[in-house]
Each structure stands twice: as structure tokens, then as C-alpha cells.
Amino acid sequence: MPKFISNNNTPHAAPTIISLSLVLFVVGLLAFVLINADKVSNKMKESIVFTIMLKNNADSIDYERVLNQREEFKNYLENTPFFKKVTFKHKDSAFSELKEELGEDFSSVLESNPLLDSYDAYVNAEFVSSNGLEEIEEFIHNYKGSSLVQDIFYQKNLVAKLNENVNKVSLFLLSFCVIFFLISFTLINNTIRLAIYSKRLLIRTMRLVGATNFFIQKPYLLSSIYQGFFSSTLAIFMLIASLETLRKQIPGLIQTENDYVELGFMFGLLLIFGIIISWISTFFAVRRYLSLNENELYN
């Protein structure tokens, strides 16, 4: 009997698998967008730079002591969780960059370089907030009574605007993800219910000859697992092909090994999701027709 049911399910397997795979493909694509949106947000946040201007004491008699103090200060900055990277910028390099940006040479007007040596400290994304940046500023000023620090500059307005926009985009993506998840669940459920609907008379016949609920449900549930597995696998291959095309068109889309780990984890969840949703929808669809009377089967 199970073999007979399985053979009767065959004509409906292909449309169900194609429908499921298309829905799962869009779900996976949306998940990838969410993952990359978070990375893009973190990249933008990590472009925030603290420019720490150093006091002009490099021309003092004890120059070696000044260098040691600066090196110690740099280690102080690097050994905190606040900064991702700290680089030193000599005042002559800063002056050359300023001339290139403005397109003018001030050497003939200025008697000496007015700029100071500085450190550019790139902030870790988790600390890019109003409170976090104020904490960092206080942390720098507290270094030995600011014996080396002349002043600190960072783009406060940019940080506030960035956080505001990131929150708006995150809220929109999260809302869209929840709505689409509900829509995809409904589509998958309806697709499977339509496939089971065509078998309602067979289910009723088996019920009348004394077959148990488990005996009737078993082949359909096994079939749902296979369909969920093949649908998820097809969706994963479609995603890999799409992401590979995107990677060629947009180099650097997948940058590190950690990205591949995340993609593998996402594919695994997609596989599990496809199987579970297919099984649950089939279980309730078959159970529904098991409980209907003869008149309800034709409505």
C-alpha cells in the first residue's frame, strides 16, 4: 500500500518541489541580504576615525624620550577594545595631503608647517554610538593627564546621522523579513495542501477499509521529507549560482573565510527549514482530510 501511494504522489512531486525551491530561494536571498546589510553597516561604522593630535614636543632636546612616550601611548590605544587599528601620521605627510586636497601650496605663505603629528585611530563598530564615542574621548584624555594629547577630532554629526540611518534600514529589513517569512510559510503550506487535496478520496478509501492514521500518514510524511530535502537542495544550488554571479560582478562581496562559514550555516538552516516546513504542512493537511466526513470531501 505505501508503494501504491508513493507512485500516485509522483506526478505532483515535481510542481511541489519547484514551488518550494523558488520560495526557499527567495528566503535564502533575503537572509543573505540581511547578513551583508549588517556587514556593510559595520564597515561604515569602522570608517569613523579619531584623529588624536599630539603636542609639538618632537623638537625637544630629549627626542628619544618623546618617541618612547609616543610608542607607549600607541600601545595604550592598541591594547583596548575601542580601536580596530591605530596608525601614526607625520605632520609633513598631513601637510602634503592637505595641499593635494585643496590644490594649493601654502609653503610660500607659511613660515613653517602649522600641523601636528597625529594618530588615526579607527573605532570598532560596536562602540560607534554617542555614548561610546564620548567614553573613548574621555579614555584618551585620561592618559597620564593628557601629557601627549593636544586635541581630538572626530565627526560627531556624521556618527549621529549614520546611526539614525542604520536603525531605519535595520527596522525596515527586519519588518520586511518577518512579513515575507509569513508569506513564504503560507505559500509553502498552500502548495502542499493542494497536492494533498487531490489525494483526499484515496485517504478516505483507506480510512474506510480500516487503515490506521499512522499507516495512512506515513508515506505522505516520508514523501514530504524527500520533497523538502530536494527543494532545499535545489534552492541552495540556485543561491550558489546567483552569489557566484554577484561575486564576479561585484568583487569583494565574499571577502573572508568567515563569510563562507556564515553562508554554510545559512545553507544548513535553509535545508532544515525546507524539510521541517514541508513535513509540518503535510502532517496537518493529511490530518485534516482524515477527520472529514464524506459530504465534506466534495466541498
C-alpha positions in Angstrom: 0.0 0.0 0.0 2.7 2.6 0.8 4.3 1.9 -2.5 1.0 2.4 -4.3 0.5 5.8 -2.6 4.1 6.9 -3.3 3.6 6.1 -7.0 0.4 8.2 -7.0 2.2 11.1 -5.5 4.9 11.1 -8.2 3.0 13.3 -10.7 2.6 16.0 -8.0 6.1 15.9 -6.7 7.8 18.0 -9.4 5.4 21.0 -9.2 5.6 20.9 -5.4 9.4 20.7 -5.4 9.7 23.6 -7.9 7.3 25.8 -6.0 9.0 25.0 -2.7 12.5 25.6 -4.1 11.5 29.0 -5.6 10.1 30.2 -2.2 13.2 28.9 -0.3 15.5 30.6 -2.9 13.9 33.9 -2.2 14.1 33.3 1.6 17.8 32.4 1.3 18.4 35.5 -0.8 16.7 37.7 1.8 18.8 36.1 4.5 22.0 36.8 2.6 20.9 40.5 2.2 20.4 40.7 5.9 23.8 39.3 6.6 25.5 41.6 4.2 23.5 44.6 5.4 24.9 44.1 8.9 28.5 43.9 7.4 28.0 47.0 5.3 26.7 48.8 8.4 29.8 47.7 10.4 32.2 48.7 7.6 30.6 52.2 7.5 30.9 52.5 11.3 34.5 51.3 11.3 35.4 54.2 8.9 34.9 56.6 11.8 38.3 57.9 12.8 39.6 59.5 15.9 42.3 61.9 14.9 44.5 62.4 18.0 46.7 65.5 17.6 50.0 65.2 19.6 51.7 68.1 21.3 54.5 69.6 19.4 57.4 68.3 21.6 59.2 66.3 18.9 61.8 69.0 18.6 62.7 68.9 22.2 66.2 68.0 23.4 65.3 64.6 24.7 63.8 63.4 21.4 64.3 59.7 22.2 62.3 60.0 25.4 59.5 61.7 23.3 59.5 58.7 20.8 59.3 56.2 23.7 56.4 58.1 25.2 54.5 58.1 21.9 55.2 54.4 21.3 53.9 53.7 24.8 50.8 55.8 24.1 50.2 53.9 20.8 50.4 50.6 22.7 47.9 52.0 25.2 45.5 52.7 22.4 46.0 49.4 20.6 45.5 47.3 23.8 42.0 48.4 24.3 38.8 47.0 22.6 37.9 50.5 21.4 40.1 50.6 18.3 40.5 48.3 15.3 43.6 49.9 14.0 45.9 52.8 15.0 48.3 54.5 12.6 50.8 57.3 13.0 50.7 60.3 10.7 53.7 62.6 10.5 52.8 66.3 10.2 54.7 66.6 6.9 52.6 63.9 5.4 49.5 65.5 6.7 50.6 68.9 5.2 51.2 67.2 1.8 47.8 65.6 1.8 46.2 68.9 2.7 47.9 70.6 -0.3 46.6 67.9 -2.6 43.1 68.2 -1.3 42.9 71.9 -1.6 45.1 72.1 -4.7 47.2 75.0 -3.3 50.7 75.3 -2.0 50.9 77.3 1.2 54.7 76.9 1.6 55.4 80.4 0.3 52.8 82.0 2.7 53.5 80.0 5.9 56.9 80.1 7.5 56.5 76.6 9.0 54.2 73.6 8.9 51.3 74.5 11.3 50.0 70.9 11.6 50.9 68.4 14.3 51.9 64.8 14.4 48.9 62.6 15.0 47.4 59.2 15.4 44.5 58.0 13.4 42.5 55.5 15.5 39.8 53.5 13.7 36.9 52.7 16.0 35.4 49.2 16.3 31.8 49.2 15.1 30.3 48.2 18.5 31.5 51.5 20.0 30.1 53.8 17.3 27.4 55.5 19.3 27.2 58.8 21.1 27.9 57.3 24.5 30.6 55.0 23.1 32.5 57.8 21.4 32.3 60.1 24.5 33.7 57.2 26.5 36.6 56.8 24.1 37.3 60.6 24.2 37.4 60.5 27.9 39.6 57.4 27.8 42.2 59.2 25.6 42.2 62.4 27.7 42.7 60.4 30.9 46.0 59.1 29.6 48.6 60.4 32.1 46.8 63.7 32.4 47.0 64.1 28.5 50.7 64.8 28.6 50.9 64.0 24.9 47.5 64.8 23.5 46.9 68.3 22.1 43.4 67.8 20.8 41.0 65.1 19.5 38.8 65.3 16.4 36.1 63.1 15.1 32.9 63.6 13.0 30.2 63.8 15.7 27.4 64.8 13.3 28.3 62.0 10.9 28.1 59.4 13.7 24.6 60.6 14.8 23.3 60.6 11.2 24.9 57.2 10.4 23.3 55.5 13.5 20.0 57.1 12.7 20.0 55.8 9.1 21.3 52.3 10.1 18.5 52.0 12.6 15.9 52.9 10.0 17.3 50.5 7.4 17.6 47.7 10.0 14.0 48.2 11.1 12.8 48.1 7.5 14.7 45.0 6.7 13.6 43.2 9.8 9.9 44.1 9.2 10.2 43.0 5.5 11.9 39.8 6.6 9.1 38.9 9.1 6.3 39.7 6.6 8.0 37.7 3.8 8.6 34.8 6.2 4.9 34.6 7.0 4.1 34.9 3.2 6.5 32.2 2.3 5.2 29.9 5.1 1.6 30.4 3.7 2.7 29.7 0.1 4.5 26.5 1.1 1.6 25.4 3.2 -1.0 26.1 0.4 1.2 24.3 -2.2 1.4 21.2 -0.1 -2.3 21.3 0.8 -3.3 21.5 -2.9 -1.1 18.4 -3.6 -2.7 16.5 -0.7 -6.2 17.7 -1.8 -6.0 15.6 -4.9 -5.5 12.5 -2.7 -8.4 13.1 -0.3 -10.5 10.4 -1.9 -7.7 7.9 -1.6 -7.2 8.8 2.0 -10.9 8.4 2.7 -10.9 5.0 1.0 -8.0 3.7 3.1 -9.8 5.1 6.2 -12.9 3.1 5.3 -11.1 -0.2 4.9 -9.6 0.1 8.4 -6.2 1.6 7.8 -4.8 3.4 10.9 -3.9 7.1 10.8 -0.2 6.3 11.2 -0.3 3.9 8.2 -2.1 6.5 6.0 0.1 9.4 7.0 3.5 7.6 6.9 4.1 7.6 3.1 3.0 11.2 2.8 5.2 12.3 5.6 8.2 10.4 4.1 7.4 12.0 0.8 7.3 15.4 2.4 10.8 14.9 3.8 12.2 14.0 0.4 10.4 16.9 -1.2 11.7 19.3 1.4 15.2 18.0 1.0 15.2 18.2 -2.8 13.5 21.6 -2.7 16.1 23.0 -0.3 19.0 21.5 -2.2 17.7 23.0 -5.5 17.3 26.4 -3.7 20.8 26.2 -2.3 22.3 25.5 -5.8 20.3 28.4 -7.2 21.7 30.6 -4.4 25.3 29.5 -5.0 24.9 30.2 -8.8 23.4 33.7 -8.0 26.0 34.6 -5.4 28.8 33.4 -7.7 27.4 35.7 -10.5 27.2 38.6 -8.0 30.8 37.9 -6.8 32.1 38.2 -10.3 30.1 41.4 -11.0 30.9 42.9 -7.5 34.4 41.7 -6.4 34.9 41.5 -2.7 31.2 40.5 -2.0 32.6 37.4 -0.2 35.8 38.6 1.4 37.0 36.2 4.1 36.7 32.6 5.2 34.2 33.7 7.9 31.8 34.7 5.1 31.9 31.1 3.7 31.3 29.8 7.2 28.2 32.0 7.6 27.0 31.0 4.1 27.4 27.3 5.0 25.4 27.9 8.2 22.7 29.7 6.3 22.5 26.9 3.7 22.2 24.4 6.6 19.3 26.3 8.2 17.7 26.6 4.8 17.8 22.8 4.4 16.4 22.2 7.8 13.7 24.9 7.3 12.6 23.3 4.0 12.3 19.8 5.5 10.5 21.0 8.7 8.0 23.2 6.9 7.2 20.6 4.3 6.7 17.9 7.0 4.5 20.1 9.2 2.3 21.3 6.3 1.9 17.7 5.1 1.1 16.4 8.6 -1.7 18.9 9.1 -3.0 18.6 5.6 -3.3 14.8 5.8 -4.7 15.0 9.3 -7.4 17.4 8.1 -8.7 15.0 5.4 -8.6 12.1 7.9 -11.2 13.9 10.0 -13.6 14.9 7.2 -16.8 13.1 6.6 -17.9 12.0 3.1 -20.0 15.1 2.4 -17.2 17.5 3.4 -14.7 15.8 1.0 -16.6 17.2 -2.0 -16.9 20.8 -0.7 
